C-alpha cells in the first residue's frame, strides 16, 4: 500500500526493477518535478529510496541536467552528514525512460519540521545541528561543490543513521543538491580540472530567496562557498527564533530586506536568545562576503563560543561529539561584542540591489509568477516525509516566541 496518493500524471512504478538490482516497492513522497519511492536491493535486501523525474519533465533538458547534478554532487561527497547516492541511471523504454537516483533511505524530519513541532530551539541543539551541517558544507566546498539552496527544509535530522547520542537522537544530513554548482571535477585522462556549471541561465535567480545571500539575488545567482555560509547563518536564525530572517510576500520585498533593510536582531524576536548570538548572526550574514566567517568550521566554532559551549573531543573509537556548558571566555565575548550589526551596503551592492528592485517593479506580476513556478518544481529531498507542514508556521498566540 502506498504512503501517498499517486498523482494522475505519474504511472505506478511499483514492482519494476531499475539498474537490474533495485526493486521499486511503494510511493513515499511527491513533488512538483519528481516522485520518491521506497525500494530494496533484490539480492541484499537493503532498503533504499529511489527518486524519479515525473514523465512531464523527463523531456526537459534543464530538468534532466539538474537531476544529474544532484546525483553527481551527492556522490562526490565523502561525509556521513550528506545523503549518500548509490546509483544513477534511466529506466527502460517500456518503463518510460525516466532518469532515477538511488539513495539511502532516511527516516526522521527536517529542521523545519522540528521547529514547527517544538518551537525555537535552545543553544545546545542549535549548535549541534550547525556543527554537523558545517562538516558537510566544508567537505562539499573542498570538493568544489556549492549547495546553493541550504535552508531548514534541506537540513534533515535522520533517526536511522549511525548511532546518535542520547540527548539529540538524530544525525544531520544535508539533502537536495538539485541546484548545486560543481566547479571542478578531476578528469580521468589526467588533464587539468575543468569548470562545470549547472543549467542556470545567465541572470537567473535560483534557490529559495529567503535564505539566499545578497550577491545571489543581485548578481543573478553567482554561487560561491560564502553564499552557503550566509544560508547557514539564516538557518541558525530560524532555529533560534522559529522565524524566517527575511520574510516577504513577493520577490522584490525579500530582495529589499536581504540587501538594504536593517538586519533583523534575533534577541528582539526571542528574549531567550543571548546577545552574543545577535553578533554571531550579524557576522554570519554580513552583506559584504569578506566580513563573513570564511569557512563553515569557523562559523560553527564561533557559534559554540557565542553560546559558551565547550566542545569535548571524542575518543578515537567514538564518532559522537558532546557539548558541556561553560562560561564564554572574556576574549570570545569581547570579540563578539565588538562586531557591529551591518546596517548598510557598499555602493556596488546598493547599485546592484537598486537595479534588481527596479527590474522587479517593471516585470511585476510576471516575475512573481515565474518565481513561484520555479519553487513549485523543486525536486524534494529523498526522505520519508513527516505529516507536518514543510514550512515554519506560527505557534499558538500564548507562545513565548514568534514563528513563521
Secondary structure, DSSP 8 states (H G I E B T S, - for coil): --SS---TTS---TT-EETTTEEEEEEEEE-SSEEEEEEEETTT--EEEEEEE-TTTTT-HHHHHHHHHHHHHHHH---TTB--EEEEEE--GGGT--EEEEEE---EEEHHHHHHHH-S--HHHHHHHHHHHHHHHHHHHHTTEE-S---GGGEEEESSSS---SSS--EEEE---TT-EE--B--TTS---B----S--TT---S-GGG--HHHHHTTS---HHHHHHHHHHHHHHHHHSS-SS--SSHHHHHHHHHTS----HHHH-TTS-HHHHHHHHHHT-SSGGGS-SSHHHHHHHHHHHTTEEEE---TT----EEEE----HHHHHHHHH-----S--HHHHHHHHHHHHHHHHHTHHHHHHHHHHHHT----SS---SS-SS-----TT-SS---
